[in-house]
Amino acid sequence: MSTNPSHPQSDPKSSRGMMPPRMNFINVILIIVLVFLLIAGVYSQFGGATVDSSSVSLSTLAGDVEKGLVSSLSISGDRITAHYADKSVRTTQKETDASLTESFSRFGVSQKQLASTTIMVNDPSGFGYWLGQLAPFLAPLLFLIFFIWLLSRQVKGAGVQALSFGQSKARITLPDDKKQKVTFKDIAGAKEAKQELSEIVDFLKNPKKFIEIGAEIPKGVLLMGAPGTGKTLLARAVAGEANVAFFAISGSEFVEMFVGVGASRVRDLFKMAKETAPAIVFVDEIDAVGRARGSGMGGGNDEREQTLNQILVEMDGFEPNEKVIVMAATNRPDVLDPALLRPGRFDRRVVIDLPDRGDREEILKIHSAKKQLAEDVNISIVAERTPGFSGADLASLMNEAAILAAREDRTKIGQFDLIRSIEKVMLGPERRSHILSAQEKEITAYHEAGHAIVASVLPHADPVHKISIISRGRAAGYTLKLPLEDRKLQSRKEFLDDIAVSLGGYVAERMIYDDFTTGASNDLQVSTALARAMVTQYGMSEKIGPVALESPSGKVLFGQGVGDREYSEKVAAEIDAEVARIMTEARTLAEKTLKTHEKIFEIVAQRLVEKETIERDEYESLITAQGIVLKKKQEKV
């Protein structure tokens, strides 16, 4: 497998499932029934009449008083508690229509005998008395009131949930939130983008200067760039620099299953922003709702189109002095509806490119500020070996290096960790458990040696930095090629040499084994796609001419909806013929190169079988010993 990072391939909040309302209602009913049964059980246990094992009849108690066996009497209402001399306690009920003296007199107890006994009367009136009397009536009533309140709360919650569909789901960052505040100092690179956005900051801070001269600041700013280049971070930095409120929402959060909900959320979002002005409204991945209407992409969706229409209406409704700026981000500006891009809406477009070498070094310094680095770490070398990496890739690189060091119980990150993390981010982790057989190992070694030799000989190919036959990610082996300097443009000759390098492994297998394996499948896909792009997108075919027949997406061209293609069958046949010709010529060039340098090709392959990995210095010493001039030395001559 041949890999070149100058052409990298193209990263809130997890949602928790909600229980259906019917299940919630059933659960509430079950809980209420259980509570009712519990209360009934407690009441039956303590509230009902119980038979006291120490109770005696009033006549028996009167006889005991007459005999002098009772030391004291305690009266509470109609209940008499007798404390005997032997420390025992017995109870009885007195007659309701007579006093204690009268009751005992009827049983022959004299006043003198009764006077020798201590008598205490407890007043039955008070809160406890009335609570005991009313509890049998109040408990069911209170339970019924609680039941009705709980049911009304459930109904109210369901109604509020239904009404909340139209409310905006935007996340708000207030100006005084220091933890989430981001400024331009926290962002490395993107100098031109920050310069463009500084005008927005100036307007939000001092709008009077623009209004007095008659200038109107753009209402909408569209941030365009590859994934991971920092579009969302720049939008947050504008709000942080201007010290204004920041409303962030994703384009997909507008659309719901009910038609009209998205438009309602748009209205609610812009209403909140106007009330909080000055403010910034940021819509991430706006292509989720802003795709070109009538193109046939994504099917007909009334909800999405209504949401888009509402966004257009709200942006038209802004006044120049409302101090509300709409910012949006997308990595697919070619699919946006033309109405979004017309003057008065998203007419300020800021392109955020992948960072160059100097920017990558600054980004790496920011992400390494809180990490423990060893003395041998050279950020400049890491930046040199990561062309085509985005800011997110570089952040992942530093994090992976820290994980590798911690996994090996080291307290500091070394240069070796950073170099290994580059390959891990590009290709995935090493799969040392994926052991190749002796024959597969040899085939992979010749395959990767074929890539490396063709890349080293052809003048317009990138130089080789590392060759390995250790499985990593989905590749059985890989050849790491890096350009000498960052490139913004690529020529036809560079494309042709890249295709030949991609076919180097395919040709090497045929030369050595007179057979092919599936190991070259990815190389064939990449090289064929590049050859087709040369013909249909870049106008690099003499036969077809300077005509753009497809866009990079292959579906939409110039913002208009098209089918798979909008050219004739004859032109399609000519395109296929040109692609086949380019591939054939590249294969011939790779065969010629390997046959010319067959000796060093064998040496590199055998060294790979022995060591599994060859680094740049060892590889360059091998090929220079056989007379191959390195590209860097060739340029100095």
Residue, then its C-alpha position, 0 to 999 in steps of 0.5 A: m500500500s502506498t500512502n501520501p498524506s498530501h491527499p488526506q481522506s476526509d469528525p456535543k453530544s449523545s442523546r438519551g432515549m426517552m420513555p414513551p408517555r404511555m409507559n410513564f403513565i403506567n409506572v405512575i399508576l403502579i407506584i400509586v397503587l403500591v403506596f396505597l397498599l402500604i398505607a392501608g397495611v400500616y393503618s390496619q397494623f397500628g390504627g385498628a382496635t387491638v386487644d391488649s393482653s394486659s387488659v382487665s375488667l373494671s370490676t376486677l380493677a376495682g377489687d384490686v384497688e380495694k385490696g391495695l394492690v394498685s399503686s397508681l392510676s392514670i386516666s386518659g379519656d375513658r381509658i384507665t391504666a393501672h400500675y400495680a405494686d408488683k410493677s405490672v401494668r393493666t388497662t381497662q375502660k371506665e363508664t362514659d357516663a360516670s366519673l372514676t369515683e362513681s364507677f369505683s363506688r358502685f363496685g364497693v370501693s370506699q373514698k378512703q381506699l381510693a384516696s390511698t391510690t395515686i390518680m393522674v388525669n391526662d387531658p385528652s384534648g390537643f393536636g394529638y387527640w384530634l389527629g387521632q380522631l380525624a386520621p381515619f378520615l384525613a388519610p384517604l382524603l389526602f391520598l386522593i388529593f395527592f393522586i389527582w395532583l400527580l396525574s395533573r402533573q403528568v398531563k401538564g408535562a406531556g403538554v409542555q413536551a409537546l409545546s417544546f417541539g418548536q423551541s430552539k435547541a441552541r447552546i448559548t455561551l454568554p460573554d461572562d462565561k470564562k471557561q468556554k471563552v475562546t479568542f484569536k490567541d487560542i487559534a494558530g494559523a488561519k491568518e487570512a481568515k482571522q483578518e477577514l473575521s476581525e471586521i465582524v469583531d470591529f462591527l460588534k464592538n463599535p457599530k457606530k463607526f460603520i453606520e455613520i459612514g453608511a457602510e453595512i456589515p455583512k449579515g451572514v458569514l460562511l466559513m468553508g473548509a475541510p473537516g477539522t480545519g477549525k471553522t467552529l473554533l473560529a466562530r467561537a473566537v469571533a464571539g469571544e473577541a467581541n465579548v457577545a453572546f454566542f448561539a450555536i446549533s447544528g443544521s440537523e437540529f432544526v429538522e424533526m418528523f413534524v412539518g413546521v417544527g424546523a421553521s418554528r425553531v428558526r423563528d425562536l432562535f432568531k428571536m432569542a438572538k435579537e433579544t440578546a443582541p449583540a450576538i452571533v448565531f452560528v449554524d454548523e453543517i448548514d448543508a443539512v438544511g441548506r441544500a439546493r432545492g429541486s436538485g433531487m438530492g436527498g429526496g423531496n423534504d417539505e420540512r427541510e425546505q420550509t426550514l431553509n425558507q424561514i432562514l432566508v426570511e429571517m436573514d432578510g428581516f435583519e436591520p443593519n444596526e441590529k448587531v446580530i451576525v449569522m455565521a455558518a460552517t460547511n465543508r460542502p459549499d457546492v451543494l448549497d442553495p443559491a438563495l443562501l449565497r446571494p448578496g444580503r445573506f451569506d455574501r461574506r465567504v471565508v475559506i479556511d485552508l489546511p495549515d501549512r508547515g509553519d501553521r502546523e508547528e504553531i498548532l502543535k505548540i498549542h496542543s503540547a502546552k499542557k503535555q510533558l515533553a521529553e528533551d529530544v522532542n522537535i516540534s519542527i520535524v513533526a510539522e515537516r512530516t505531517p503535510g495535509f494534516s488538519g488542526a483536528d488531526l494534529a490535536s489527535l496526533m499529540n493525544e495519541a503520542a501521550i497515550l503511547a507514552a502512558r501505555e509504556d509507563r513513561t512520564k514524558i512524551g518522546q520524539f519516537d512517540l510523536i513519529r509513531s502517532i503520525e502513522k497511527v493517525m494516518l493508517g491506524p494502529e499496528r496489528r502485530s497480532h496479524i501475522l503473515s505467513a512466510q510467503e505473504k510476508e515476501i509478497t508484501a516486501y516485494h510489493e512495498a519495495g516496488h512502490a519505494i523504488v518507483a517513487s525514488v527514481l521518478p523525478h516528480a514523485d514524493p521522496v520515501h520516508k519509511i517502508s514497512i511490512i507490519s500490518r497497520g489498519r487495513a493495510a498489510g504494509y505501507t510506503l510512507k511518501l512525503p513531499l519536500e515542501d507544501r504544495k497548493l497546486q499539482s501538475r500533470k507530470e506529478f499526477l502521472d508519476d503518482i499513478a506510476v508509484s501506485l502501480g509499482g506494487y502491482v507491477a512488482e508482484r507480476m515481475i517476481y511471481d507472474d501473478f497478482t494478489t488482492g494486495a493492490s486493490n486499494d492502489l488500483q482504486v486510488s490510481t484509477a480515481l486520480a486518472r479519471a479526475m485528470v480527464t473529467q475535472y482538471g482538463m489534463s487530457e489532450k484528446i478530451g481537452p480542457v473541459a470539466l465534465e464532473s465535479p469532485s463529488g461526481k453528482v452536482l456541478f455548478g450548484q445544479g442538480v444533474g444525473d450521474r453524467e450529462y455528456s453523451e455515450k460517445v464522450a463517456a467512451e472517450i473518457d474510459a479510453e483516456v483513463a485506460r491509456i493513462m493507466t497503461e502508460a503508468r504501468t509501462l513506466a513502472e515496469k521499465t523503472l523496476k527492470t532498470h533498477e532490478k538489483i536495488f529492488e531485490i536488495v530493498a525487498q530482502r532487507l524488508v523481509e529481514k527487518e520488516t521496517i526500513e527508515r529513511d536514512e537506511y533506505e537512502s543509503l541503500i539506493t545511493a550506493q546503487g547510483i540513484v540520486l536523491k531528489k534533494k541532492q538533484e535539486k541542488v546541482 
